Amino acid sequence: MCGIAGFVGAENPAVLRTMARELAHRGPDGEGFLSDTKRHVHLAHRRLAILDIGGGIQPMSLPDGRITVVFNGEIYNHRSLRSELEARGHRFATSHSDTEVLLHGWVEWGEELLPRLNGMFAFALLDRAGERLVLARDRFGEKPLFWTVKNGEFVFASELGAMTKHPSLRGTGIDRLAIQKLFAYSFIPGTRTPLAGVQRLRPGSWLDINLSQIDHAPLPAPIERSYWRFSILTDAAPAGTEDDWAEELDHLLGKSVSARLESDVPLGLFLSGGVDSSAILAHAADARDPKTIDAFSIGFTEPSFDESRYAERVAKLVGCNWHLKLCDLDAVRSELVALLGRIDEPMGDSSIVPTSVLCKYAAESVKVALSGDGGDELFAGYDPFKILGLARMYDRMVPRKIHQAISVLASRLPPSERNMSFDFKVKRGLRGLSLKPSMWNAAWLGALGSREISELFEEQVDPETLYGEAITAWEQSQAGDDANRTLEFFTNLYLPDDILVKSDRSSMLESLEVRAPFLDNDVVEFARRLPIDVKLRKGVSKWILKRSLRNRLPDDILKRAKKGFGAPISRWLRQLPMPASSRTSFLNQRVLSRRWADHAAKKCDDRGALWIWLGLDARLSHLAP
């Protein structure tokens, strides 16, 4: 895992080093630079050394200088690709560097290399023979990559903070629509970022920059192309019985976990005691002696947020080395604002707090950790999947005026501070049902509705624009039914733009690499072929995954209700001072002050919107001073 940065433009070694320095937490083990003055391409790399410690130094070039790459991530099938390339006549200088596989793979296959890669990655590759610079990102966007063209220069980096160190971004303003979407989804979906004109490269995409006329004409607009996108294959069910499917899923997940255990540095696992992380640990114990496996958990003194007893049960069952950090969440609160200032971009997902605590704890012992990310998205693990049928029935049968009356009554329910409380679910659910089905999933996740966002920004906000990404995903889906459309929404939007952002930023702050076995190519290809009724059956989520684990994990783990990784944000916000800076002056301060006061007085639960305000206030001073 590493950090990369660079630009196409006037040579400026000081700027390149400053951009790299901003990524030092992503790569504390070394740095490297390359400037190709003929093509005006300048590359920087910060290294977190995981594989081939001595041979994986970057930027890395082929001996003939044709190709140079800076790479962030891991290619899990690098050994099989290396063997295939060697059979085609390629000769490698390193013993087992996955970075070198990218160089030879590009020479052999060009852009057809990308769908062959099984891993997490973001890289920039300078192809001197082809006079092009190529940027690429993995299928789900596990590794971040941002880019822009400003004042005639192309700039890219792993994080927004590094982007802002390039002089062409000086004076860049805030993207108001991106911030509106942050309140609407609780994350920023798609290609937008908080910075106007700065884009996120889409997962499963690559960017092509033509350098052939660099000395004679303005830099042409980069061309973005897609090489893969997740979709449900409704008419492609695997052969065999459901038990055959469960057995195959068990085999593929075990194979994925085994591949992700390769490391030249200490490695461990995250363990919450939920189905997904327990599955990863159970499979890891097949591949390794359990006594050599370190599993890390955090527990909380607040009972409604604590899952440590389940993690302990699984750890004892497997026989691994279990490490528990018991946290007083009120003590964590004191570090809250500092954490929000360090996270690269504002997030509406407050579980960044316990995730960061867990990463910091694990990083004291290991440099790599496996997680259960992706299981909920691939196998319908979230609460909305269970209520879609009721939602459709409610939408058809309940007149708008009665719905409005029900919503008013629900708004009077006393707010609770408990994790995923009844009143929280009811109020969020009813807000979504005020909209078209194509907007439900985004509205159920979001902190505010469109009318509230209009009030906050003092302008009329069009719901069709606000929820545009959700609407497009829903209407362009070929899945046919609400459950599969919802699965595609969570996998194509929520997973890359919330879950994986949270995982990457919280782990990289601690120089820790996190790997997600559920996102293995073969596991995903198999999962997208499975019918929805084996993922969600009679109210049981992740049915086929649980069936595949029935000989590995006990029923009380497989059947327990999903809890989620939360923190008592509602209570914390009542104890923190209200933001008083001018960093969010583009928002209606009167509205925010009223919401803060009402929340503090327990008149309402406005945790989502106020958390976003707190994060914006903490981070925008770094991104757009």
C-alpha positions as CSV (number, residue, x, y, z in Angstrom):
1,M,0.0,0.0,0.0
2,C,1.3,3.4,-0.9
3,G,0.6,6.9,-2.0
4,I,1.1,8.3,-5.5
5,A,1.0,11.8,-7.0
6,G,2.2,13.6,-10.1
7,F,1.4,16.1,-12.8
8,V,1.9,16.9,-16.5
9,G,3.3,20.4,-16.8
10,A,6.2,22.6,-16.0
11,E,9.0,20.9,-14.0
12,N,8.9,21.8,-10.3
13,P,10.7,19.4,-8.0
14,A,9.7,21.3,-4.9
15,V,6.0,20.9,-5.7
16,L,6.4,17.2,-6.4
17,R,8.1,16.6,-3.1
18,T,5.5,18.7,-1.3
19,M,2.7,16.6,-2.8
20,A,4.6,13.4,-1.8
21,R,5.1,14.7,1.7
22,E,1.4,15.1,2.1
23,L,1.1,11.4,1.5
24,A,3.8,10.3,4.0
25,H,1.3,8.5,6.2
26,R,0.4,6.3,3.3
27,G,4.0,5.3,2.7
28,P,6.4,5.9,5.6
29,D,9.0,3.4,4.3
30,G,10.5,5.4,1.5
31,E,9.9,7.8,-1.4
32,G,10.8,8.1,-5.0
33,F,10.6,10.6,-7.8
34,L,10.8,10.7,-11.6
35,S,10.7,13.6,-14.0
36,D,10.5,13.0,-17.7
37,T,11.3,16.5,-19.0
38,K,10.8,15.6,-22.6
39,R,7.1,14.7,-22.0
40,H,6.7,17.0,-19.0
41,V,5.5,14.1,-16.8
42,H,6.5,14.2,-13.1
43,L,5.8,11.2,-10.8
44,A,6.1,10.7,-7.0
45,H,5.7,7.7,-4.9
46,R,5.5,7.1,-1.1
47,R,6.0,3.4,-0.1
48,L,4.5,1.2,2.5
49,A,6.7,-1.9,2.0
50,I,4.6,-5.1,2.0
51,L,6.0,-7.4,-0.7
52,D,9.5,-7.8,-2.0
53,I,10.9,-5.3,0.4
54,G,14.2,-4.9,-1.3
55,G,13.0,-5.2,-4.9
56,G,9.8,-3.2,-5.0
57,I,11.2,0.3,-5.0
58,Q,9.2,2.9,-7.1
59,P,9.0,4.6,-9.5
60,M,9.8,1.3,-11.3
61,S,10.8,1.2,-15.0
62,L,11.6,-1.5,-17.5
63,P,15.3,-1.8,-18.3
64,D,14.8,-0.3,-21.7
65,G,13.0,2.7,-20.2
66,R,9.9,2.2,-22.3
67,I,7.5,2.0,-19.3
68,T,7.5,3.6,-15.8
69,V,4.9,3.1,-13.1
70,V,3.9,4.4,-9.7
71,F,1.5,2.0,-8.0
72,N,-0.6,1.8,-4.9
73,G,-2.1,-1.5,-3.9
74,E,-1.7,-5.2,-4.2
75,I,-2.1,-7.6,-7.1
76,Y,-3.1,-10.9,-5.6
77,N,-2.8,-13.0,-8.8
78,H,0.7,-11.5,-9.6
79,R,2.4,-14.9,-9.4
80,S,0.1,-16.5,-12.0
81,L,0.4,-13.5,-14.3
82,R,4.2,-13.6,-13.9
83,S,4.3,-17.2,-14.9
84,E,2.1,-16.5,-18.0
85,L,4.3,-13.6,-18.9
86,E,7.5,-15.6,-18.5
87,A,6.1,-18.3,-20.7
88,R,5.7,-15.5,-23.3
89,G,9.4,-14.5,-23.1
90,H,9.4,-11.8,-20.5
91,R,12.3,-11.7,-18.0
92,F,11.8,-10.3,-14.5
93,A,14.5,-8.5,-12.5
94,T,12.7,-8.9,-9.1
95,S,11.9,-12.1,-7.2
96,H,8.2,-11.4,-6.5
97,S,7.3,-7.8,-7.0
98,D,3.7,-7.3,-8.2
99,T,4.7,-3.8,-9.4
100,E,7.0,-5.4,-12.0
101,V,4.1,-7.5,-13.3
102,L,2.2,-4.3,-14.2
103,L,5.2,-3.2,-16.4
104,H,5.5,-6.4,-18.3
105,G,1.7,-6.9,-18.4
106,W,1.2,-3.5,-20.0
107,V,3.8,-4.3,-22.7
108,E,2.1,-7.7,-23.4
109,W,-1.5,-6.7,-23.2
110,G,-1.9,-2.9,-23.0
111,E,-5.2,-1.9,-21.6
112,E,-6.4,-5.5,-21.7
113,L,-4.2,-6.0,-18.7
114,L,-6.7,-4.3,-16.5
115,P,-9.5,-6.9,-16.4
116,R,-6.9,-9.6,-15.8
117,L,-5.8,-8.0,-12.5
118,N,-7.2,-9.5,-9.4
119,G,-6.5,-7.0,-6.6
120,M,-6.8,-3.5,-5.3
121,F,-4.9,-0.8,-7.1
122,A,-4.5,2.7,-8.4
123,F,-1.6,3.4,-10.6
124,A,-0.1,5.9,-13.1
125,L,1.9,4.4,-16.0
126,L,4.0,6.4,-18.4
127,D,4.2,4.6,-21.7
128,R,6.9,6.4,-23.6
129,A,6.6,4.3,-26.7
130,G,2.9,5.0,-26.9
131,E,3.4,8.7,-25.9
132,R,0.7,8.4,-23.2
133,L,0.1,8.6,-19.5
134,V,-2.4,6.1,-18.2
135,L,-4.2,6.2,-14.8
136,A,-6.2,3.1,-13.7
137,R,-8.2,2.1,-10.6
138,D,-9.4,-1.3,-9.4
139,R,-12.9,-2.7,-10.0
140,F,-14.5,-1.4,-6.7
141,G,-12.2,1.5,-6.0
142,E,-10.5,0.1,-3.0
143,K,-7.6,2.4,-3.7
144,P,-8.4,6.1,-4.3
145,L,-7.3,8.2,-7.2
146,F,-8.2,11.9,-7.9
147,W,-7.4,14.0,-10.9
148,T,-8.0,17.4,-12.5
149,V,-7.0,19.6,-15.4
150,K,-6.3,23.2,-14.1
151,N,-4.6,26.0,-15.9
152,G,-3.4,23.7,-18.6
153,E,-1.8,21.2,-16.3
154,F,-3.0,17.7,-15.4
155,V,-2.7,16.8,-11.7
156,F,-3.4,13.5,-9.9
157,A,-2.9,12.1,-6.4
158,S,-4.1,9.4,-4.0
159,E,-5.6,12.1,-1.7
160,L,-7.2,15.5,-2.1
161,G,-4.7,16.9,0.4
162,A,-1.8,16.2,-1.9
163,M,-3.8,17.6,-4.9
164,T,-4.1,21.0,-3.2
165,K,-0.3,21.3,-2.9
166,H,0.0,21.8,-6.6
167,P,-0.1,25.6,-7.5
168,S,-2.6,25.1,-10.3
169,L,-5.2,24.3,-7.7
170,R,-4.6,27.5,-5.7
171,G,-7.9,29.3,-5.2
172,T,-10.0,26.2,-6.0
173,G,-13.5,26.7,-4.6
174,I,-16.0,24.4,-3.1
175,D,-18.3,22.2,-5.2
176,R,-21.7,23.2,-3.8
177,L,-23.5,20.3,-5.5
178,A,-21.0,17.8,-4.1
179,I,-21.7,19.1,-0.5
180,Q,-25.4,19.0,-1.1
181,K,-25.0,15.4,-2.2
182,L,-23.0,14.7,1.0
183,F,-26.0,15.8,3.1
184,A,-28.4,13.8,0.8
185,Y,-26.5,10.5,0.8
186,S,-24.1,10.9,3.8
187,F,-21.3,10.4,1.2
188,I,-20.4,12.0,-2.1
189,P,-21.4,9.6,-4.9
190,G,-19.7,9.2,-8.2
191,T,-16.9,11.4,-9.6
192,R,-17.5,14.6,-7.6
193,T,-15.4,15.8,-4.7
194,P,-15.7,18.7,-2.3
195,L,-13.3,20.7,-4.6
196,A,-14.7,22.2,-7.7
197,G,-13.3,20.7,-10.9
198,V,-11.4,17.9,-9.0
199,Q,-12.7,14.4,-9.9
200,R,-12.5,11.0,-8.5
201,L,-11.6,8.3,-11.1
202,R,-14.5,5.9,-11.3
203,P,-13.9,2.3,-10.0
204,G,-13.2,-0.1,-12.8
205,S,-12.0,2.8,-15.1
206,W,-8.9,4.1,-16.7
207,L,-7.8,7.5,-17.9
208,D,-5.8,8.0,-21.1
209,I,-3.7,11.2,-21.5
210,N,-2.2,11.8,-25.0
211,L,1.3,13.2,-24.7
212,S,2.2,13.1,-28.4
213,Q,1.7,16.9,-29.0
214,I,2.7,18.1,-25.6
215,D,5.3,20.6,-26.9
216,H,3.1,22.0,-29.7
217,A,-0.5,22.2,-28.4
218,P,-2.5,22.4,-25.2
219,L,-2.9,19.2,-23.3
220,P,-5.9,17.3,-24.8
221,A,-8.7,16.4,-22.5
222,P,-8.1,13.1,-20.8
223,I,-10.3,10.3,-22.0
224,E,-12.0,8.1,-19.3
225,R,-12.9,4.5,-20.2
226,S,-14.5,1.7,-18.3
227,Y,-13.2,-1.8,-18.3
228,W,-15.6,-3.3,-15.7
229,R,-18.7,-2.5,-13.8
230,F,-20.7,-4.6,-11.3
231,S,-24.1,-5.7,-12.4
232,I,-26.4,-8.6,-11.5
233,L,-26.6,-11.4,-14.1
234,T,-30.2,-12.5,-13.7
235,D,-30.2,-15.3,-16.2
236,A,-26.9,-16.9,-15.5
237,A,-27.4,-19.0,-12.3
238,P,-24.6,-21.5,-11.8
239,A,-25.2,-25.1,-12.5
240,G,-26.1,-27.5,-9.6
241,T,-28.1,-27.3,-6.4
242,E,-28.2,-24.6,-3.7
243,D,-25.9,-26.9,-1.6
244,D,-23.5,-27.0,-4.6
245,W,-23.6,-23.2,-4.7
246,A,-22.8,-23.0,-1.0
247,E,-19.9,-25.4,-1.4
248,E,-18.5,-23.4,-4.3
249,L,-18.8,-20.1,-2.5
250,D,-17.0,-21.7,0.5
251,H,-14.2,-22.8,-1.9
252,L,-13.8,-19.4,-3.6
253,L,-13.8,-17.4,-0.4
254,G,-11.2,-19.8,1.1
255,K,-9.1,-19.4,-2.0
256,S,-9.4,-15.6,-1.8
257,V,-8.4,-15.5,1.8
258,S,-5.4,-17.6,1.2
259,A,-4.2,-15.3,-1.6
260,R,-4.6,-12.3,0.7
261,L,-2.4,-13.9,3.4
262,E,0.7,-13.4,1.3
263,S,2.9,-10.8,3.0
264,D,6.6,-10.2,3.8
265,V,5.5,-8.2,7.0
266,P,3.3,-9.0,10.0
267,L,-0.4,-9.6,9.1
268,G,-3.6,-9.9,11.1
269,L,-7.4,-9.8,10.8
270,F,-10.2,-7.5,12.0
271,L,-12.8,-9.4,14.0
272,S,-16.2,-8.0,15.0
273,G,-17.9,-11.2,15.7
274,G,-20.3,-10.6,12.8
275,V,-20.7,-13.1,10.0
276,D,-18.4,-11.5,7.5
277,S,-15.3,-11.0,9.6
278,S,-15.9,-14.4,11.3
279,A,-16.0,-16.0,7.9
280,I,-12.6,-14.5,7.0
281,L,-11.0,-15.7,10.2
282,A,-12.5,-19.2,9.8
283,H,-11.0,-19.5,6.3
284,A,-7.7,-18.1,7.4
285,A,-7.5,-20.8,10.1
286,D,-7.7,-23.4,7.2
287,A,-4.8,-21.8,5.4
288,R,-2.6,-21.2,8.5
289,D,-2.0,-22.6,11.9
290,P,-4.6,-20.7,14.0
291,K,-2.0,-20.1,16.7
292,T,-0.1,-17.9,14.2
293,I,-3.1,-15.7,13.4
294,D,-3.6,-12.4,15.2
295,A,-7.2,-11.1,15.3
296,F,-8.0,-7.6,16.5
297,S,-11.2,-6.3,18.0
298,I,-12.5,-3.3,19.9
299,G,-15.1,-3.3,22.6
300,F,-17.1,-0.5,24.1
301,T,-18.2,0.3,27.6
302,E,-21.6,1.4,26.0
303,P,-23.6,-1.9,25.8
304,S,-25.7,-1.0,22.7
305,F,-22.5,-0.5,20.7
306,D,-20.4,-3.4,22.0
307,E,-20.0,-6.7,20.1
308,S,-16.8,-8.0,21.8
309,R,-18.4,-11.0,23.4
310,Y,-19.2,-12.4,19.9
311,A,-15.7,-11.7,18.7
312,E,-14.3,-13.5,21.7
313,R,-16.5,-16.5,21.1
314,V,-15.3,-16.8,17.5
315,A,-11.7,-16.3,18.4
316,K,-11.8,-19.0,21.1
317,L,-13.6,-21.4,18.7
318,V,-10.9,-20.9,16.0
319,G,-8.0,-20.8,18.5
320,C,-6.3,-17.7,17.2
321,N,-4.4,-15.0,19.1
322,W,-7.2,-12.5,20.0
323,H,-6.4,-8.9,20.9
324,L,-9.1,-6.7,22.4
325,K,-9.0,-3.0,23.1
326,L,-11.8,-1.9,25.4
327,C,-12.7,1.7,24.7
328,D,-14.5,4.3,26.7
329,L,-16.3,6.1,23.9
330,D,-16.4,9.3,25.9
331,A,-12.6,9.2,26.0
332,V,-12.6,8.7,22.3
333,R,-14.8,11.8,21.9
334,S,-11.9,14.0,23.0
335,E,-10.0,13.1,19.9
336,L,-12.9,13.5,17.6
337,V,-12.3,16.9,16.0
338,A,-8.6,16.1,15.5
339,L,-9.5,12.9,13.7
340,L,-12.0,14.7,11.4
341,G,-9.3,17.2,10.5
342,R,-6.9,14.4,9.5
343,I,-9.4,12.4,7.3
344,D,-8.7,13.4,3.7
345,E,-12.3,14.3,2.8
346,P,-15.5,15.0,4.8
347,M,-17.6,11.9,5.5
348,G,-21.1,11.5,6.8
349,D,-20.4,8.0,8.1
350,S,-19.7,8.3,11.8
351,S,-18.4,4.7,12.0
352,I,-15.1,6.2,10.8
353,V,-14.5,6.8,14.5
354,P,-14.5,3.1,15.7
355,T,-12.9,2.0,12.5
356,S,-10.0,4.5,13.1
357,V,-9.6,3.3,16.7
358,L,-9.4,-0.4,15.5
359,C,-6.9,0.5,12.8
360,K,-4.7,2.4,15.2
361,Y,-4.8,-0.6,17.6
362,A,-4.0,-3.2,15.0
363,A,-1.2,-1.0,13.5
364,E,0.7,-1.4,16.8
365,S,1.3,-5.0,15.9
366,V,0.9,-5.6,12.2
367,K,1.2,-3.8,8.8
368,V,-1.6,-5.7,7.0
369,A,-5.1,-6.6,8.1
370,L,-7.9,-8.5,6.4
371,S,-11.4,-7.2,6.7
372,G,-15.0,-8.4,6.0
373,D,-15.8,-5.4,3.7
374,G,-18.0,-6.3,0.7
375,G,-20.0,-9.1,2.3
376,D,-23.1,-7.0,3.0
377,E,-23.2,-5.5,-0.4
378,L,-22.7,-8.8,-2.4
379,F,-25.1,-10.9,-0.3
380,A,-27.9,-8.4,0.7
381,G,-26.8,-7.8,4.3
382,Y,-28.3,-4.4,5.0
383,D,-31.7,-3.6,6.6
384,P,-33.2,-1.9,3.5
385,F,-33.3,-5.3,1.7
386,K,-35.7,-6.7,4.3
387,I,-38.2,-3.9,4.0
388,L,-38.4,-3.4,0.2
389,G,-41.6,-5.5,-0.1
390,L,-43.3,-3.6,2.7
391,A,-42.1,-0.3,1.2
392,R,-43.6,-1.2,-2.2
393,M,-46.9,-2.1,-0.5
394,Y,-46.9,1.1,1.5
395,D,-46.1,3.2,-1.6
396,R,-49.0,1.6,-3.5
397,M,-51.7,1.7,-0.7
398,V,-51.1,4.7,1.5
399,P,-52.3,8.1,0.0
400,R,-49.9,11.0,0.2
401,K,-51.9,12.9,2.8
402,I,-52.1,10.0,5.1
403,H,-48.3,9.4,4.6
404,Q,-47.7,13.0,5.6
405,A,-49.8,12.6,8.7
406,I,-47.9,9.5,9.7
407,S,-44.6,11.3,9.1
408,V,-45.8,14.1,11.4
409,L,-46.7,11.6,14.1
410,A,-43.4,9.8,13.7
411,S,-41.5,13.0,14.1
412,R,-42.9,13.3,17.6
413,L,-41.3,10.0,18.7
414,P,-38.7,10.8,21.4
415,P,-35.1,10.6,20.0
416,S,-32.9,7.7,21.3
417,E,-29.2,7.6,21.5
418,R,-29.0,3.9,21.0
419,N,-27.3,2.4,17.9
420,M,-29.9,2.0,15.1
421,S,-32.8,2.7,17.4
422,F,-36.5,2.2,16.5
423,D,-37.3,5.9,16.2
424,F,-34.2,6.4,13.9
425,K,-35.3,3.6,11.5
426,V,-38.9,4.8,11.4
427,K,-38.1,8.4,10.7
428,R,-35.5,7.6,8.0
429,G,-37.8,5.0,6.4
430,L,-40.7,7.4,6.1
431,R,-38.5,10.2,4.7
432,G,-37.4,7.8,1.9
433,L,-41.0,6.8,1.2
434,S,-41.9,10.4,0.4
435,L,-39.9,10.0,-2.8
436,K,-39.9,7.8,-5.9
437,P,-38.5,4.2,-5.4
438,S,-35.4,5.2,-7.4
439,M,-34.5,7.6,-4.6
440,W,-35.3,5.4,-1.6
441,N,-31.9,3.9,-0.9
442,A,-30.1,7.3,-1.0
443,A,-32.7,9.0,1.1
444,W,-32.6,6.2,3.7
445,L,-28.9,6.7,4.1
446,G,-28.9,10.5,3.9
447,A,-28.7,13.0,6.7
448,L,-31.2,15.5,5.2
449,G,-34.0,15.5,2.6
450,S,-34.2,17.8,-0.4
451,R,-36.4,20.4,1.2
452,E,-34.1,20.6,4.3
453,I,-31.0,20.9,2.0
454,S,-32.7,23.7,0.0
455,E,-33.2,25.5,3.3
456,L,-29.6,24.9,4.4
457,F,-28.1,26.2,1.1
458,E,-30.7,28.9,0.6
459,E,-31.5,27.8,-2.9
460,Q,-34.0,25.5,-4.6
461,V,-32.5,22.0,-4.8
462,D,-33.9,19.7,-7.5
463,P,-34.4,16.1,-6.1
464,E,-33.7,14.7,-9.6
465,T,-30.3,16.3,-9.6
466,L,-29.6,15.7,-5.9
467,Y,-30.2,12.0,-6.2
468,G,-29.1,11.7,-9.9
469,E,-26.6,8.9,-9.3
470,A,-29.1,6.8,-7.4
471,I,-31.8,7.4,-10.1
472,T,-29.4,6.4,-12.9
473,A,-28.3,3.3,-11.1
474,W,-31.9,2.3,-10.5
475,E,-33.3,3.1,-14.0
476,Q,-30.4,1.7,-16.0
477,S,-30.3,-1.6,-14.0
478,Q,-31.1,-4.7,-16.0
479,A,-31.8,-6.6,-12.7
480,G,-35.5,-6.3,-13.0
481,D,-36.6,-6.3,-9.3
482,D,-36.2,-4.0,-6.4
483,A,-33.9,-6.2,-4.3
484,N,-31.4,-6.6,-7.1
485,R,-31.5,-3.0,-8.0
486,T,-30.9,-2.2,-4.3
487,L,-28.0,-4.6,-4.3
488,E,-26.5,-2.8,-7.3
489,F,-27.0,0.6,-5.6
490,F,-25.1,-0.5,-2.5
491,T,-22.3,-2.3,-4.5
492,N,-21.8,0.5,-7.1
493,L,-22.3,3.5,-4.9
494,Y,-22.3,2.9,-1.2
495,L,-19.4,0.4,-1.2
496,P,-16.8,2.4,-3.2
497,D,-17.9,5.9,-2.1
498,D,-18.5,5.3,1.6
499,I,-17.3,1.9,3.0
500,L,-14.1,1.6,1.1
501,V,-13.3,5.3,1.5
502,K,-13.7,4.9,5.3
503,S,-11.5,1.8,5.3
504,D,-8.8,3.3,3.2
505,R,-8.5,6.6,5.0
506,S,-8.7,5.3,8.6
507,S,-6.2,2.5,7.9
508,M,-3.8,4.7,5.9
509,L,-3.7,7.3,8.6
510,E,-2.0,4.5,10.6
511,S,0.1,3.2,7.7
512,L,-1.9,0.0,7.8
513,E,-2.9,-2.0,4.6
514,V,-6.4,-3.4,4.7
515,R,-7.4,-6.2,2.3
516,A,-11.0,-7.3,1.5
517,P,-11.3,-11.0,0.5
518,F,-15.0,-10.7,-0.4
519,L,-14.0,-8.4,-3.3
520,D,-11.9,-11.1,-5.0
521,N,-12.7,-11.3,-8.8
522,D,-13.8,-14.9,-8.6
523,V,-16.0,-14.4,-5.5
524,V,-17.7,-11.4,-7.1
525,E,-18.3,-13.1,-10.4
526,F,-19.9,-16.0,-8.7
527,A,-22.0,-13.8,-6.4
528,R,-23.4,-11.7,-9.2
529,R,-24.8,-14.9,-10.9
530,L,-26.6,-16.1,-7.8
531,P,-30.4,-15.5,-7.6
532,I,-31.6,-12.9,-5.1
533,D,-33.7,-15.5,-3.3
534,V,-30.6,-17.3,-2.0
535,K,-29.1,-14.0,-0.8
536,L,-32.3,-12.9,1.0
537,R,-34.7,-15.7,2.0
538,K,-37.7,-15.2,4.2
539,G,-36.2,-12.2,5.9
540,V,-32.8,-13.9,6.4
541,S,-30.1,-11.8,4.8
542,K,-26.9,-13.4,3.4
543,W,-28.6,-16.8,3.4
544,I,-26.3,-18.5,0.9
545,L,-23.2,-17.2,2.7
546,K,-24.4,-18.4,6.0
547,R,-25.2,-21.8,4.5
548,S,-21.7,-22.0,3.2
549,L,-20.4,-21.4,6.7
550,R,-22.6,-23.8,8.5
551,N,-19.7,-26.3,9.1
552,R,-17.4,-23.5,10.2
553,L,-19.3,-21.2,12.5
554,P,-22.0,-21.9,15.2
555,D,-25.6,-20.9,14.8
556,D,-25.6,-18.2,17.4
557,I,-23.0,-16.3,15.3
558,L,-24.7,-17.0,11.9
559,K,-28.2,-16.1,13.1
560,R,-27.6,-13.1,15.3
561,A,-29.0,-9.7,14.1
562,K,-26.7,-7.4,12.3
563,K,-25.5,-4.6,14.6
564,G,-23.3,-2.3,12.6
565,F,-20.1,-0.6,13.6
566,G,-21.4,2.5,15.4
567,A,-20.6,5.2,18.0
568,P,-22.8,7.4,20.3
569,I,-22.5,10.4,18.0
570,S,-25.9,11.7,19.1
571,R,-24.7,12.0,22.7
572,W,-21.3,13.3,21.7
573,L,-22.7,16.1,19.7
574,R,-24.7,17.3,22.7
575,Q,-21.4,17.6,24.6
576,L,-19.2,19.3,21.9
577,P,-19.0,23.0,21.2
578,M,-20.8,24.2,18.1
579,P,-18.5,25.0,15.2
580,A,-17.8,28.7,15.2
581,S,-15.4,29.2,12.2
582,S,-16.3,30.8,8.9
583,R,-15.2,27.7,6.9
584,T,-18.8,26.7,6.2
585,S,-20.1,30.2,5.6
586,F,-21.7,29.0,2.3
587,L,-24.3,27.2,4.5
588,N,-27.1,28.9,6.4
589,Q,-25.6,29.4,9.8
590,R,-28.9,30.3,11.3
591,V,-30.4,27.0,10.3
592,L,-27.4,25.1,11.5
593,S,-27.4,26.9,14.9
594,R,-31.1,26.1,15.3
595,R,-30.5,22.4,14.5
596,W,-27.6,22.3,16.9
597,A,-29.6,23.9,19.7
598,D,-32.6,21.6,19.2
599,H,-30.4,18.5,19.1
600,A,-28.6,19.6,22.3
601,A,-32.0,20.1,24.0
602,K,-33.1,16.6,22.9
603,K,-36.0,18.0,20.8
604,C,-34.7,16.0,17.8
605,D,-32.0,13.6,16.7
606,D,-30.0,15.5,14.1
607,R,-26.8,13.5,14.4
608,G,-26.4,13.0,10.7
609,A,-26.5,16.6,9.5
610,L,-24.5,17.9,12.5
611,W,-21.8,15.3,12.1
612,I,-21.4,16.4,8.5
613,W,-21.2,20.0,9.5
614,L,-18.5,19.1,12.1
615,G,-16.5,17.2,9.5
616,L,-16.8,20.0,6.9
617,D,-15.7,22.6,9.5
618,A,-12.7,20.4,10.5
619,R,-11.5,19.5,7.0
620,L,-12.2,22.4,4.7
621,S,-9.6,24.5,6.3
622,H,-7.0,22.1,4.9
623,L,-8.6,21.5,1.5
624,A,-9.8,25.0,0.6
625,P,-8.3,27.5,3.0
